[in-house]
Amino acid sequence: MLNITVAQLNYFVGDIEGNAQKMIAAAQQAALEGAELIVFSELSLTGYYPGDLLDELHFMDRVAAGIESMKSASRQLRNLHWVLGAPVPRAGPGKRLHNMLLVIHAGEVVLQYAKQLLPTYNIFDEHRHFEPGPDVARVLRIGHTQVGVMICEDGWNDEGLDYTVNPFQRMRDAAPDLVVSINASPSNIGKREQRHQVFGDASQRHGLPILYVNQVGGQDQVVFDGASFAVEPERGVVYEAQRFVEDVRVLRFDNGHFLNRAGEALPPVDPKGLSTMAFYRAQIVLGLRDYARRCGFSQVVVGSSGGIDSALTLALAAEALGPDNVVGVTMPSKFSSSGSVDDSVALCRNLGIALHTHPIKELVDGYAKQFEASFGTPLVGLPLENLQARIRGTILMEYSNRFGHLLLTTGNKSEISVGYCTLYGDTNGGLGLLGDLYKTEVFALSRHVNEAAGRELIPNAIIDKPPSAELAPGQKDTDSLPPYEVLDEVLKVLIEGPRLAAWEFAQATGFVDKLTAKPDGAALVQKVRTMIARNEYKRRQSPPIIRVRARAFGTGRQMPIAAKHV
């Protein structure tokens, strides 16, 4: 029998001292609760992923000091083994670091295991800093239990499809009673189910119970959902920690089975988890909350246009930070409808947030007059439309500079994909909440927000009206773009393809195949493809967005700006 504390914690990248203290506090509580083993996540000491901080002067000295502080604390907790992750210098030639799992007991490191499979795809680039560890299994006896260990990616190659090394085969040969996997597994739609499938299959194939410990929290674009779990060969997933929050609790491992602290059967795990919209909402709220506090912001400001994107951004921000910490600014022009202004007022009243009004008509007229005087030609058409967006963006940046609020951008993935946004205008800001949601999902999530609240937070008038930038008389998005119900399905195939969830990929691919069978449909798909390619330069200069899908703009999709596209 082995009592194990699963320590699913929220780490701050680079805060080695703070992370160490967080782990020490959890270990002290684990010892009080009778645990013999506490398990933290991958690179828990530095937070995941430290990137080129690993190359900074004295960074590794701080890592070494952090390890020493935990060794010192463990001397006072002599019955407890600590499993944690940290970068450790590698002996010999080549790159200087291993992504290491350490087991600390009674003041000493009693086991080290270096990650063997280093991911270099999508958002990952571990080969930049680490060397792979040797092709061996590491097992340690704790009490009467033989415990094997591995790190994240090592468990994702059980069938050997992508790597020549298969750590699970080595682990099976070592025949431990239990496998502990420490992870920093980013969250995206469908990822929880994928983890359960991969590790459930491995557990059944090799007859190995597995404890999978993940971290939680937002780091730049990436959000970790926690959702640590335990899986048994015969029964599958038998335990799951909470999602999107820290969760530290004791499990009992006895004769191949996971039980609660009292030795009783664990409640069944819901295979469905969250709905898609509930998942998006939880991921974005946590991502904003952590991004803001870690960057030193307590308040945010949003341009409130009366449209669906700014409305949803304001609603999510109010949930993440509290309505008192969110400010809206409405900036009507001569093209703004009275309905849009009224909708902004109703929205902010429903959310309980402050709304300021800053008209831009005189500013636009002044810019246009001086432009014509200086260059001998009037501002008309697209330049005049972009001017309005840039004036609004400047006003919001002025507010941010003057009052210290983080400016949130409001662009969605559909508009960002095809460049339906104004560089240095509505792209201004420090973070985008909706940049990985397609426009149709923005509408769906807005309805979900109202349903979850049990009342109309986002006015139905905003949800129901046709989308418009309101930069020209009678303007609607469909003047420049296909209907979003069409555009979004095309974008999903062109941008994400098979990376979509299986059901979504089948739906989108079937839709596009039918569309391209028609001459006008094939032309539309090619037009969209061209728009995506031509607007890479805008995306490169845009603020980071919170990732919710397998392939988000930013580090998840790396495309050249200057390139020939078919």
N, C-alpha and C positions, 0 to 999 in steps of 0.2 A: 504494500500500500504506500502511496506517495501523495502528500498534500501539495498542490501546486497553485501558486498565485499567478493568474493571468493578468499582466499589467499592461493594459491598453491605454497608452498615454499620448498627450499632445505635446510634441517637442518643438522647440524653436531653433531653427537652423543657425548654427554658430554660437548659440548660448550654451557653451559647454558647461560652465559653472552652474547655470540654472537647471540644465537638463540633469546634471549629476545630482543636485539637491532634490529634484523631483523624484528621481529613482531611489535615492536613499530614503526619502520619506515613505515611498511605497514599500520598500523592503522592511523598514521598521514596523509598518502596519502588518505586513505579511508575517513577520516573526511573531507578533502578538497574537495573530490568528492561527498560529501553529503550522504555518507552511514550512516545507522543507526545501522547496524550489520556487524561485520567482523568475518569470520569463518576461523580458522586455523585447523590443522590436529591433529590426535591422538599423545599424548606425544610430542607435538611440542616443549615444553620447553627443554626437554632433548634430543630430537631426538629419533627415533625408530630403534633398540631396545637397551636401555642402559645396559641390562644384569646385571652382578654382579657389575657394577659401582654403582648400587643402594645400595649395601652393603658397599661401601667404606666410610671411615671416612669423615665426613663433606659434603658428596655429597648432602644429603637431606637439609643441611643448605644452600647450594648454590641454590637448588631448591626453598626453601622458599624465599631467597633473590631475585631470579628471578621473582617470583610471586609478591613480593612487588614492584619491579621496574616497572612492568606493571600496577599494581594498581595505583602507583604514576603517571605514564604517562596518565592513563585513566582519572585522575582528570582534566586534561587539555582538554580532548576530551569528554565533558559531554553528548553529544548527541549520543555517540557510545557505543554499547554493544560489548564486545569481547568474542568470544567462542574459547577456547583453551584447550589443553590437557597437563596434568602434573601428576607425581606420588605424592600422598598425603598420609600422615600418617593416618592409620586407628585406630579409637578408639576401645578399647576392646581387648580381647585375640585373639590369632592366629597370622597369618602373619601380618606384620606391615604396609602394603601399599594397597592403591586402585589405579587402573588405572583410573584417574578422568578426567571428563570434567568440566571445570569451566566457568561460565559466569561472567565477570567483567564489572561493570558499575559505572562510577563516583567514582572510588577509592575503591569500595567494591565488594566482591564476592557475587553476588545476587542469584546464583544457583550453586549447585554441583550435579553431576550425576556420580556414580561409575559404571564402566563397569561390566555387569552381566555375560557375557559369555567369559571365558578366554581360548583362543585356546592353546591346548597342542598337536600338531601334526606337522608333516613336520618340518619346520624351527622354529615353535613357541614353547615357553615354559613359558607362562605367569604365570602359577600356581607356578612357582619357586619363584616369588617375590610378587605376588598380591593375595588378597582375592577378591572373586566376590562381587559385590554390591547387595543391596536388590532388590527384584522383584517388582519394582515400575516404573511408568512412571514419567518423569519430564517435566513440561510445564511452559513456562514463557511468559507473555504478553509483547511484545515490540511494542509500539505504539498501533495500532489497530489489531495486528497480534498475534495469539497464536502460539508459537513456541515450538515444542517438540524436545528433543535431545536424541541421542544415540551414541554409539561408536562401530565402525567397526563390530566385530564378532556378536554383538547384532542383526545386521540386516541380518545375514546369516542363521538364523534358523527359518524362518517364518512358515515352516510346521512342526516344532518340531521333526525333525527326529533324531537329535543327542543330544539334550539337553531337559530337562524337562521344562525349562523356555523359554518362547517365548515373548521377549520384544515388538514385533510388536502388539501382541494382547492387551497388556497393553496400548500401544500407541493409538491404535484404540479406546479403551474405553475412553481415555483422550480427544479424538477428537480435536487435534490441527489443525490449518489451514495449517501448514507446519512442516515437520520433517527435522531436520538438523542432519546429520550423519558425525562425524569426523573419519578419517580413516588413517591407515598406512598399505596400501594394496600392498604387493610386486607384482612386475610384472613378469609374465611368459606368454608364448605363449597361447593365448586363454583366458587370465584372464579378459581383457577388456570386451569381449563379455559375459563372465560369470557374471561379475558385473551388466551389463545392464540387463541381463535376471533375475537375482535374485531380484534386486531392482525394476525393471519394473513390475515383477509379484506381488511383495509386494505392490507397489503403487496402482496397479489396484485392487488387492484383498481387500484392506482396504480403498480405496478411499483417499489416502494420497499423496499429492505432497512431493517429497523428494529432498533435496539438499545433495549431496555426495561429501565431500571435502577430497582429498587425498594429500599426500606429494609427492615430486619428488626428485630424486637423488640416488647416489650409496652409499651403506654402506657395506663394506667388500664384501661378495659374493652377497648380495641382491641389486637389483635395484628397485626403485619405479618410476613408469612412470607418476605419476600425473594423467592426464585424468579425473579430477574431472568432475562431471556431475549433471544435474538436470533432474528429471523425473516427469511427470504428469500422473494421472490415465488413462486418455482417450487417450493421445497422445504419451505416452512412453517417451523415452529420447529426450529432446528438446534442451539441451545445453551440450557441452563438451569442457572443457579446453584443451589447447595444451598438447601434450605428450612429455615427456622427457625434458621439460624446465619449469622454474618458470613461473607462469601465475597468475597475480593479476588483477581482473577486477570486475566491479560493475554490478550486475543483479538487476532487479526490479521484486518484487513478488507482483502481484496485482490480487485480486479476484480469487486465485487458479492457476494463470498462471505465468510463468517466461517470462520476457521480457528483452530487452537490457536496458542500462542506460537511453536511451531517451524514453523508453516506447514503443518501436517498437518490432515487432515479431523477434525472433531469427532466424538465418539461419538454415536450416535443418542439422542434424548430419548424417554423412556418416556411415551407419551400417557396412561397410566393414573394415574401418580403414586401417592400414598398411598391406602390404603383409608380408608373413612369413619372407622372407629374409630382407626386410626393417626393420622389427621389430628386428630381431637378431642384425642387424648392429647398430641400434639406441641404443639398450640396452647395448651392449658391449662397444660402444664408451663412453656412459655416465658413465658406471661402471668403466672403466679404468680412465677416467678423474678425477672423484671424489676420487677414491682410491689413485691415485698418489698424488694429491694435499693434501689430508688429512693425508697422511703418510709422507709428506714432500719431495716428489720427483717432480722434474720438467722435468726430462729426463729419457728415458728408453733405454735398450739395448736388442737386440734379436740376437740369433744365426741364421744366414741366411744360410740354407743348400742348397738352390735351390729347395726345395720341397714345396708342396702346403701349409702345416701348417705354416711354418715360413713365407711364402710369405703373407698369409692372416693376420697373426699376425702383421707383419710390416705395412701392408696397413691400418689396423684398428688403430694401434698405431699412425700412421702419421695423420690420420683424427682426432683422439682424442686430440693429444697434439701438432700437427704441425710438419712438416718434420724436422725442425731444432732441434727438441728435441728428435729425434729417431736416434739410431745408430744400424747398422747391423755389425755383425762380421762373416765372412766366414772362416771356419777352415778345409780346404781340407786335406784329408789323401790319402794314396796311392790307396784307393778304390774309391775315389771320381772321378766322371766323369768330363771331361772338360766342358761338357754341363751344369752340375750343377753349377759350378763356374761362367760360362758365364751367366747363368740364374739369379744368385744372383746379378751380376753386372747390368744386364738389369733392374731387378726389382727395385733396389735401385736408379738407374738413373731415372726411370719412376716416382718414389715416391719423388724424390728430397732429399733423405736422405744419410748420410755418410755411407760408407762401408769400413771396415778394413779387412785385410787379415792376418790370423795367422795360418800358416800350422802346422800340428800336427805330421807329419811322424817321425821326429827325436825324439819327445817326446815319441811316442808309441814304437819306436824301443828301446829307452833307458829304459823305464819301463819293456818291455818284456825281454830285456837282463839281467837286474838286478834281475827280478823275477826268471828267470831260474837259475841264479848263486846262489841265496839265497835258493831256494826250490828244485832245482834239476829236474825241469820239465818245459817244454816250455809252454807258453801261446798260446793256440789254440782254435778255435771254439768260443763258446759263451763268455768265459772269455775275449778273445781278442776283440770281438765285444764290450762288455760292457766297456772295458778299454778305447776304443776310445771315447765312449759317456761320460765317466767320465772325461777324459782329457778335452774335450770340455766344459763340465759343470764347471770344475775348472777354465778354462780360462775366461769364462763369469763371474764367481763370482769374479775373480781377477779384471776384468774390472769394475764391479759394485763397489767393495771396493775402487778401486783407484780413480775412477771418480765420484762416487756418483749416478750412474744411477740405476734405478729399473730394475732388470732382469725379463723379461717376459718369462714364459714357453710357449711351443707351442703345447703340447699334446692335442689331441681331445678325445671325449668321447668313441669312439670305441676302441682306443688303450689303454686308461686308464682303460677301463672296463676289458680287457683281459690281462692286464699287459704287453702289447707290448711297453715297455718303460724301461729305465734303471734308477733305483733308484740311487740318487746322481750323475746322469749324466744329461739326458735331462729333468729330473724332478726338477732340481735346479731352484730356482727363487722365486720371491715374489708374483706373480699373474699369473694365466692362463686365457687367453681370450677365448680359444676354448674348454675348458674342459666340456662344456655342449652341444656341437655340435657333432653329429655323422659325420663320415668321408664323407659320401655322402653329408651332409649339408655343410661341409667345401668347397667342390667343387662348390656347388650351390651358396653359399655366395660369393665365389671368382668371379664367373661369374656376380653376381649381382653388386659387387663393380665396375667391369669394365663397366657394363651397366649404372650404376648411374653416373659414371665419363664421360661417352661418349667416352672413349678411353681405351687403353690397359694398365692399371696400373700394373696388374699382368700379366706377359707375358703368352700368350696362350701355349707356350712351357712348362711352369710349370703346367698349368691346364691339358694339354693333356697327359703328360708322366705318365707311370705306377708308383705308389708310391713305394719308396724304402728308407730304412734307410742307404743304401750304407756303410755297415760295413763289407761286404764280397764281393768277386768277383761275379758280375752279380746278386746280391741280389734283390729280389722283395718282397713286403709285402705278396703276395699270396703264397710265399714259406712256411710261417708259419700260415697264416690266411685264412679263406674262403674269397671269393670276398666280398668287402665291401657292395655291393648291397644285398648280402645274410646276412652277419654278422650283419649289422645294424638293419634289421628287426627282427632278433632273439633277439638282445640286447634290443630293445625297449620293447618287451614282457617280457623278463626275469627281466629287471631292473625297468621298469616303469609301465607296465601292464595298468590297467584301468585309471591310472593317465594321460595317453596320451590324447591329444585332441581326441574327438570321432571319427573323420574321420581317424586319424592316427592310433588309436587303432584298428579299424576295418580292416584297410589295413594290419597292421603288424600281427594281430592275424590270419587273413585269410591266409597270406603267411606262417606263422609258422605251422598252422594246416595242410596245404598241404605238407609242408616239412617233418613233423614228421610222415606222413602217409607212408613214404618210410623208409625202414630200415637204409639206409645210412644217410638219413635226421635226423632220430631220434637220431642216434649216434652223428651227428654233433651238434645237440641242446644240448645233454648231455655234450659233450666236452666243448662247450662254457659256459655252466652253471658251470662246474668245474673250468674253467679258471677265471671266475668272482670271485668265492669264494676264490680261492687260492691267488688272488692278492689284497685282502683287505688291507694287510699290506703295500703295496705300496701306495695305495690311502690315507691311514691314515697319511703317512709321506710326502704327496705331498702338494704344496702350494694351497691356496684357488683359486677357479675358479669363474668366473662370471656366475650366475645362469640365465638361460633363459627358463628352462622347469619347470614343476610342481614338479619334483623330481630330484634334482641335487645331485651329490656326495658332501659329507660334512654333514652339519646338516640336509639336506633333506633326506638322506638315511643313517641310523645309523645301521651298521651291526657289529657283533663281528668279531675279527680277528681269534681267535681260536674257531672253532665251527664245528660240523658235518653237512655237507650239503648233501641233498639227490641228 
